Amino acid sequence: MSDALSDDGSDINQDDSQEDTMTPAELIVKLEEAWLNEKFSPELLENKSEVVECVMEQLTHMEANLQRVKKGDAKAGIHRMEIDRIRFVLSSYLRSRLQKIEKFFPHVLEREKSREDGEASLLSPEEFAFAKEYYANTETYLKAVALKRMPPNLQTVDMLKAVPEPCLDSFVFLRVKERQENILVEPETDDQREYVVDLEEGSQHLMRYRTIAPLISSGAVQLI
Protein backbone atom coordinates (compact mmCIF):
# COMPACT_ATOMS: atom_id res chain seq x y z
CA MET A 1 0.00 0.00 0.00
CA SER A 2 1.17 3.54 -0.65
CA ASP A 3 1.46 5.59 2.52
CA ALA A 4 -0.82 8.56 3.06
CA LEU A 5 0.50 11.94 2.00
CA SER A 6 1.56 14.53 4.55
CA ASP A 7 0.45 18.15 4.40
CA ASP A 8 3.29 19.07 2.06
CA GLY A 9 2.65 16.10 -0.21
CA SER A 10 5.43 13.89 1.12
CA ASP A 11 4.93 10.39 2.48
CA ILE A 12 4.01 9.97 6.14
CA ASN A 13 6.56 7.87 8.05
CA GLN A 14 5.43 5.83 11.03
CA ASP A 15 6.94 6.98 14.34
CA ASP A 16 9.23 4.22 15.61
CA SER A 17 8.10 4.93 19.17
CA GLN A 18 4.51 4.02 18.35
CA GLU A 19 5.02 0.26 18.41
CA ASP A 20 1.41 -0.55 19.16
CA THR A 21 0.03 1.59 16.33
CA MET A 22 -0.54 -0.03 12.95
CA THR A 23 0.94 1.67 9.93
CA PRO A 24 -1.40 2.44 7.01
CA ALA A 25 0.08 -0.52 5.14
CA GLU A 26 -0.57 -2.90 8.06
CA LEU A 27 -4.12 -1.60 8.36
CA ILE A 28 -4.85 -2.33 4.70
CA VAL A 29 -3.36 -5.82 5.06
CA LYS A 30 -5.84 -6.44 7.90
CA LEU A 31 -8.68 -5.26 5.68
CA GLU A 32 -7.58 -7.45 2.78
CA GLU A 33 -7.33 -10.50 5.05
CA ALA A 34 -10.84 -9.86 6.39
CA TRP A 35 -12.10 -9.35 2.83
CA LEU A 36 -10.68 -12.63 1.50
CA ASN A 37 -11.86 -14.61 4.52
CA GLU A 38 -15.36 -13.18 4.20
CA LYS A 39 -15.42 -13.63 0.43
CA PHE A 40 -14.50 -17.32 0.51
CA SER A 41 -16.11 -18.40 3.79
CA PRO A 42 -19.52 -20.10 3.43
CA GLU A 43 -20.75 -18.49 6.67
CA LEU A 44 -20.79 -14.96 8.04
CA LEU A 45 -17.65 -14.26 10.07
CA GLU A 46 -17.10 -11.98 13.05
CA ASN A 47 -17.36 -8.33 12.03
CA LYS A 48 -14.19 -6.24 11.74
CA SER A 49 -15.85 -2.89 12.39
CA GLU A 50 -12.75 -1.41 14.06
CA VAL A 51 -10.66 -2.13 10.97
CA VAL A 52 -13.40 -0.72 8.73
CA GLU A 53 -13.64 2.49 10.76
CA CYS A 54 -9.86 2.96 10.76
CA VAL A 55 -9.66 2.40 7.01
CA MET A 56 -12.43 4.92 6.39
CA GLU A 57 -10.60 7.48 8.52
CA GLN A 58 -7.41 6.76 6.64
CA LEU A 59 -9.18 7.21 3.29
CA THR A 60 -10.57 10.56 4.41
CA HIS A 61 -7.08 11.63 5.46
CA MET A 62 -5.58 10.49 2.16
CA GLU A 63 -8.28 12.29 0.15
CA ALA A 64 -7.69 15.51 2.06
CA ASN A 65 -3.93 15.38 1.59
CA LEU A 66 -4.33 14.51 -2.08
CA GLN A 67 -6.14 17.79 -2.62
CA ARG A 68 -2.98 19.63 -1.53
CA VAL A 69 -0.76 18.00 -4.14
CA LYS A 70 0.18 20.27 -7.01
CA LYS A 71 -1.49 19.56 -10.33
CA GLY A 72 0.72 17.56 -12.63
CA ASP A 73 2.55 15.80 -9.80
CA ALA A 74 3.08 12.18 -10.92
CA LYS A 75 2.51 10.89 -7.39
CA ALA A 76 -1.06 12.19 -7.40
CA GLY A 77 -2.19 9.64 -9.99
CA ILE A 78 -0.53 6.78 -8.12
CA HIS A 79 -2.13 7.76 -4.83
CA ARG A 80 -5.52 8.16 -6.54
CA MET A 81 -5.30 4.60 -7.89
CA GLU A 82 -4.39 3.35 -4.42
CA ILE A 83 -7.36 5.15 -2.86
CA ASP A 84 -9.67 3.65 -5.48
CA ARG A 85 -8.25 0.18 -4.85
CA ILE A 86 -8.78 0.46 -1.09
CA ARG A 87 -12.33 1.70 -1.61
CA PHE A 88 -13.03 -1.31 -3.85
CA VAL A 89 -11.77 -3.77 -1.23
CA LEU A 90 -13.74 -2.05 1.53
CA SER A 91 -16.95 -1.96 -0.52
CA SER A 92 -16.56 -5.59 -1.58
CA TYR A 93 -16.02 -6.67 2.03
CA LEU A 94 -19.13 -4.87 3.28
CA ARG A 95 -21.19 -6.07 0.31
CA SER A 96 -20.18 -9.70 0.92
CA ARG A 97 -21.36 -9.43 4.51
CA LEU A 98 -24.70 -7.90 3.57
CA GLN A 99 -25.29 -10.61 0.96
CA LYS A 100 -24.71 -13.31 3.58
CA ILE A 101 -27.01 -11.56 6.05
CA GLU A 102 -29.75 -11.50 3.41
CA LYS A 103 -29.14 -15.15 2.52
CA PHE A 104 -28.94 -16.55 6.06
CA PHE A 105 -30.73 -13.87 8.12
CA PRO A 106 -32.66 -16.10 10.57
CA HIS A 107 -29.57 -18.18 11.37
CA VAL A 108 -27.42 -15.07 11.73
CA LEU A 109 -29.89 -13.52 14.18
CA GLU A 110 -30.27 -16.78 16.10
CA ARG A 111 -26.51 -17.09 16.47
CA GLU A 112 -26.31 -13.50 17.66
CA LYS A 113 -29.14 -14.10 20.12
CA SER A 114 -27.55 -17.23 21.59
CA ARG A 115 -23.97 -15.98 21.94
CA GLU A 116 -22.52 -16.10 25.44
CA ASP A 117 -21.50 -13.11 27.54
CA GLY A 118 -18.07 -11.91 26.50
CA GLU A 119 -18.25 -13.64 23.13
CA ALA A 120 -17.49 -11.35 20.20
CA SER A 121 -20.51 -10.10 18.28
CA LEU A 122 -21.00 -11.47 14.80
CA LEU A 123 -22.68 -8.28 13.61
CA SER A 124 -21.90 -4.61 13.85
CA PRO A 125 -24.73 -2.45 15.28
CA GLU A 126 -25.65 -1.33 11.76
CA GLU A 127 -25.66 -4.90 10.45
CA PHE A 128 -27.78 -6.06 13.40
CA ALA A 129 -30.37 -3.36 12.67
CA PHE A 130 -30.33 -4.33 8.98
CA ALA A 131 -30.80 -8.04 9.77
CA LYS A 132 -33.76 -7.37 12.09
CA GLU A 133 -35.40 -5.10 9.53
CA TYR A 134 -34.83 -7.64 6.76
CA TYR A 135 -36.39 -10.37 8.92
CA ALA A 136 -39.45 -8.23 9.69
CA ASN A 137 -39.90 -7.18 6.06
CA THR A 138 -39.63 -10.78 4.86
CA GLU A 139 -42.29 -11.92 7.33
CA THR A 140 -44.58 -9.06 6.32
CA TYR A 141 -44.15 -9.88 2.64
CA LEU A 142 -44.83 -13.58 3.12
CA LYS A 143 -47.99 -12.87 5.11
CA ALA A 144 -49.30 -10.35 2.57
CA VAL A 145 -48.55 -12.43 -0.52
CA ALA A 146 -49.07 -16.04 0.52
CA LEU A 147 -49.71 -16.95 4.16
CA LYS A 148 -53.00 -15.09 4.56
CA ARG A 149 -54.44 -17.20 1.75
CA MET A 150 -53.44 -20.45 3.45
CA PRO A 151 -55.53 -22.45 5.97
CA PRO A 152 -55.27 -21.05 9.53
CA ASN A 153 -53.00 -23.88 10.69
CA LEU A 154 -50.52 -23.05 7.90
CA GLN A 155 -50.35 -19.29 8.32
CA THR A 156 -47.08 -19.34 10.25
CA VAL A 157 -43.63 -20.17 9.01
CA ASP A 158 -40.50 -21.19 10.90
CA MET A 159 -37.78 -19.06 9.31
CA LEU A 160 -34.99 -21.21 10.73
CA LYS A 161 -36.40 -24.22 8.88
CA ALA A 162 -37.48 -22.32 5.78
CA VAL A 163 -34.12 -20.67 5.10
CA PRO A 164 -31.15 -22.99 4.39
CA GLU A 165 -28.14 -22.83 6.70
CA PRO A 166 -24.62 -22.10 5.46
CA CYS A 167 -22.92 -25.24 4.14
CA LEU A 168 -20.01 -25.69 6.52
CA ASP A 169 -18.92 -28.88 4.77
CA SER A 170 -17.96 -27.03 1.58
CA PHE A 171 -14.27 -27.02 0.67
CA VAL A 172 -12.07 -23.92 0.73
CA PHE A 173 -8.52 -23.03 -0.28
CA LEU A 174 -6.30 -21.73 2.49
CA ARG A 175 -2.77 -20.60 3.21
CA VAL A 176 -1.22 -21.41 6.59
CA LYS A 177 0.15 -18.41 8.52
CA GLU A 178 1.07 -20.28 11.72
CA ARG A 179 2.12 -23.94 11.90
CA GLN A 180 -0.65 -26.22 13.18
CA GLU A 181 -0.31 -29.79 14.42
CA ASN A 182 -2.74 -32.71 14.57
CA ILE A 183 -5.57 -31.16 12.58
CA LEU A 184 -8.45 -33.59 12.02
CA VAL A 185 -9.30 -33.45 8.33
CA GLU A 186 -12.38 -35.67 8.71
CA PRO A 187 -13.51 -35.44 12.36
CA GLU A 188 -16.75 -37.34 11.65
CA THR A 189 -14.99 -40.60 10.77
CA ASP A 190 -14.62 -43.52 13.17
CA ASP A 191 -10.94 -44.11 12.53
CA GLN A 192 -9.53 -40.62 12.91
CA ARG A 193 -5.86 -41.52 13.05
CA GLU A 194 -5.58 -41.70 9.27
CA TYR A 195 -7.01 -38.20 8.90
CA VAL A 196 -4.72 -36.18 11.18
CA VAL A 197 -2.37 -33.77 9.39
CA ASP A 198 0.16 -31.09 10.29
CA LEU A 199 -0.15 -27.75 8.50
CA GLU A 200 3.22 -26.17 7.79
CA GLU A 201 3.61 -22.40 7.75
CA GLY A 202 3.32 -21.03 4.21
CA SER A 203 1.73 -24.20 2.81
CA GLN A 204 -1.54 -24.12 0.87
CA HIS A 205 -4.37 -26.62 1.11
CA LEU A 206 -7.88 -27.48 -0.01
CA MET A 207 -9.84 -28.54 3.06
CA ARG A 208 -13.34 -28.82 4.48
CA TYR A 209 -14.36 -25.46 5.96
CA ARG A 210 -15.81 -26.94 9.14
CA THR A 211 -12.40 -28.39 10.00
CA ILE A 212 -10.45 -25.15 9.83
CA ALA A 213 -13.12 -22.60 10.84
CA PRO A 214 -11.57 -22.07 14.31
CA LEU A 215 -8.18 -21.43 12.68
CA ILE A 216 -9.69 -18.63 10.60
CA SER A 217 -11.06 -16.97 13.72
CA SER A 218 -7.66 -17.19 15.44
CA GLY A 219 -5.82 -15.88 12.37
CA ALA A 220 -3.72 -19.04 11.99
CA VAL A 221 -4.88 -19.57 8.40
CA GLN A 222 -6.00 -17.28 5.59
CA LEU A 223 -8.60 -18.18 2.97
CA ILE A 224 -7.46 -17.59 -0.61
C-alpha positions in Angstrom: 0.0 0.0 0.0 1.2 3.5 -0.7 1.5 5.6 2.5 -0.8 8.6 3.1 0.5 11.9 2.0 1.6 14.5 4.5 0.4 18.2 4.4 3.3 19.1 2.1 2.6 16.1 -0.2 5.4 13.9 1.1 4.9 10.4 2.5 4.0 10.0 6.1 6.6 7.9 8.1 5.4 5.8 11.0 6.9 7.0 14.3 9.2 4.2 15.6 8.1 4.9 19.2 4.5 4.0 18.3 5.0 0.3 18.4 1.4 -0.6 19.2 0.0 1.6 16.3 -0.5 0.0 12.9 0.9 1.7 9.9 -1.4 2.4 7.0 0.1 -0.5 5.1 -0.6 -2.9 8.1 -4.1 -1.6 8.4 -4.9 -2.3 4.7 -3.4 -5.8 5.1 -5.8 -6.4 7.9 -8.7 -5.3 5.7 -7.6 -7.5 2.8 -7.3 -10.5 5.0 -10.8 -9.9 6.4 -12.1 -9.3 2.8 -10.7 -12.6 1.5 -11.9 -14.6 4.5 -15.4 -13.2 4.2 -15.4 -13.6 0.4 -14.5 -17.3 0.5 -16.1 -18.4 3.8 -19.5 -20.1 3.4 -20.8 -18.5 6.7 -20.8 -15.0 8.0 -17.7 -14.3 10.1 -17.1 -12.0 13.0 -17.4 -8.3 12.0 -14.2 -6.2 11.7 -15.8 -2.9 12.4 -12.7 -1.4 14.1 -10.7 -2.1 11.0 -13.4 -0.7 8.7 -13.6 2.5 10.8 -9.9 3.0 10.8 -9.7 2.4 7.0 -12.4 4.9 6.4 -10.6 7.5 8.5 -7.4 6.8 6.6 -9.2 7.2 3.3 -10.6 10.6 4.4 -7.1 11.6 5.5 -5.6 10.5 2.2 -8.3 12.3 0.2 -7.7 15.5 2.1 -3.9 15.4 1.6 -4.3 14.5 -2.1 -6.1 17.8 -2.6 -3.0 19.6 -1.5 -0.8 18.0 -4.1 0.2 20.3 -7.0 -1.5 19.6 -10.3 0.7 17.6 -12.6 2.5 15.8 -9.8 3.1 12.2 -10.9 2.5 10.9 -7.4 -1.1 12.2 -7.4 -2.2 9.6 -10.0 -0.5 6.8 -8.1 -2.1 7.8 -4.8 -5.5 8.2 -6.5 -5.3 4.6 -7.9 -4.4 3.3 -4.4 -7.4 5.2 -2.9 -9.7 3.6 -5.5 -8.2 0.2 -4.8 -8.8 0.5 -1.1 -12.3 1.7 -1.6 -13.0 -1.3 -3.8 -11.8 -3.8 -1.2 -13.7 -2.0 1.5 -17.0 -2.0 -0.5 -16.6 -5.6 -1.6 -16.0 -6.7 2.0 -19.1 -4.9 3.3 -21.2 -6.1 0.3 -20.2 -9.7 0.9 -21.4 -9.4 4.5 -24.7 -7.9 3.6 -25.3 -10.6 1.0 -24.7 -13.3 3.6 -27.0 -11.6 6.0 -29.7 -11.5 3.4 -29.1 -15.1 2.5 -28.9 -16.6 6.1 -30.7 -13.9 8.1 -32.7 -16.1 10.6 -29.6 -18.2 11.4 -27.4 -15.1 11.7 -29.9 -13.5 14.2 -30.3 -16.8 16.1 -26.5 -17.1 16.5 -26.3 -13.5 17.7 -29.1 -14.1 20.1 -27.5 -17.2 21.6 -24.0 -16.0 21.9 -22.5 -16.1 25.4 -21.5 -13.1 27.5 -18.1 -11.9 26.5 -18.2 -13.6 23.1 -17.5 -11.4 20.2 -20.5 -10.1 18.3 -21.0 -11.5 14.8 -22.7 -8.3 13.6 -21.9 -4.6 13.8 -24.7 -2.5 15.3 -25.6 -1.3 11.8 -25.7 -4.9 10.4 -27.8 -6.1 13.4 -30.4 -3.4 12.7 -30.3 -4.3 9.0 -30.8 -8.0 9.8 -33.8 -7.4 12.1 -35.4 -5.1 9.5 -34.8 -7.6 6.8 -36.4 -10.4 8.9 -39.4 -8.2 9.7 -39.9 -7.2 6.1 -39.6 -10.8 4.9 -42.3 -11.9 7.3 -44.6 -9.1 6.3 -44.2 -9.9 2.6 -44.8 -13.6 3.1 -48.0 -12.9 5.1 -49.3 -10.4 2.6 -48.5 -12.4 -0.5 -49.1 -16.0 0.5 -49.7 -16.9 4.2 -53.0 -15.1 4.6 -54.4 -17.2 1.7 -53.4 -20.4 3.5 -55.5 -22.4 6.0 -55.3 -21.1 9.5 -53.0 -23.9 10.7 -50.5 -23.0 7.9 -50.3 -19.3 8.3 -47.1 -19.3 10.2 -43.6 -20.2 9.0 -40.5 -21.2 10.9 -37.8 -19.1 9.3 -35.0 -21.2 10.7 -36.4 -24.2 8.9 -37.5 -22.3 5.8 -34.1 -20.7 5.1 -31.1 -23.0 4.4 -28.1 -22.8 6.7 -24.6 -22.1 5.5 -22.9 -25.2 4.1 -20.0 -25.7 6.5 -18.9 -28.9 4.8 -18.0 -27.0 1.6 -14.3 -27.0 0.7 -12.1 -23.9 0.7 -8.5 -23.0 -0.3 -6.3 -21.7 2.5 -2.8 -20.6 3.2 -1.2 -21.4 6.6 0.1 -18.4 8.5 1.1 -20.3 11.7 2.1 -23.9 11.9 -0.7 -26.2 13.2 -0.3 -29.8 14.4 -2.7 -32.7 14.6 -5.6 -31.2 12.6 -8.5 -33.6 12.0 -9.3 -33.4 8.3 -12.4 -35.7 8.7 -13.5 -35.4 12.4 -16.7 -37.3 11.7 -15.0 -40.6 10.8 -14.6 -43.5 13.2 -10.9 -44.1 12.5 -9.5 -40.6 12.9 -5.9 -41.5 13.1 -5.6 -41.7 9.3 -7.0 -38.2 8.9 -4.7 -36.2 11.2 -2.4 -33.8 9.4 0.2 -31.1 10.3 -0.1 -27.7 8.5 3.2 -26.2 7.8 3.6 -22.4 7.7 3.3 -21.0 4.2 1.7 -24.2 2.8 -1.5 -24.1 0.9 -4.4 -26.6 1.1 -7.9 -27.5 0.0 -9.8 -28.5 3.1 -13.3 -28.8 4.5 -14.4 -25.5 6.0 -15.8 -26.9 9.1 -12.4 -28.4 10.0 -10.4 -25.1 9.8 -13.1 -22.6 10.8 -11.6 -22.1 14.3 -8.2 -21.4 12.7 -9.7 -18.6 10.6 -11.1 -17.0 13.7 -7.7 -17.2 15.4 -5.8 -15.9 12.4 -3.7 -19.0 12.0 -4.9 -19.6 8.4 -6.0 -17.3 5.6 -8.6 -18.2 3.0 -7.5 -17.6 -0.6 
